[in-house]
């Protein structure tokens, strides 16, 4: 009886090992090692949501993240917010610089209210 159980256990182990090996063998052979389906920085669209500038600080909201100058945008693959301007920001990654602007329908001018 023990011999039959041990043989059954051995067959189950061999079958399971073959199943696991078959699963790994069905991976896409053209997919790079350590491939991740997460968005790459080049594919990620960065949107400037708002810019807040006061005498004491500058804040830009990009993809919903509040950022100061020299902050790294999370999930962007290392894009740095280099400079905040009234209607746009300058971004940098690996020595390459580019700008993103607020949409025209979102632009609001500062006005002074006389009391």
Buried (B, 14 or more C-beta within 10 A) or exposed (E): EEEEEEEEEEEEEEEEEEEEEEEEEEEEEEEEEEEEEEEEBEEBEBEBBEBEEEEEEBBBBBBEBEBEBEBBBEEBBEBBBBBBBEEBBBBBBEEEEEEBEBEEEEEEEEEEEEE
